[in-house]
């Protein structure tokens, strides 16, 4: 199993890449959202992206890496994950060649990425 090794709260975690929904950069920290929990790390998003070296992830704007295996829908300027998380993004900012993004479902948590 391919893993991402990160330090969180001074402990080393081996996170299965297949369990990562998305990774967000907040200031100088990154939050790695998985099926089990959310890990906070001091690793930079660029470093995580290069460490992953996985075509399953796309860069959404400057602050997000999204696992395409969890994408449920793409429409205009939003991405909806199977976890019911919705991203609002500028489709021109996608770095992996996916054109448009998702339509929000009723009751979804919305994370605005900005333009």
Secondary structure, 3 states (H helix, E strand, C coil): CCEEEEEECCEEEEEEHHHEEEEEEECCEEEEEECCCEEEECCCHHHHHHHHCCCCEEEECCCEEEEHHHEEEEECCEEEECCCEEEECCHHHCCCCCCCCCCCCCCCEEEECCC
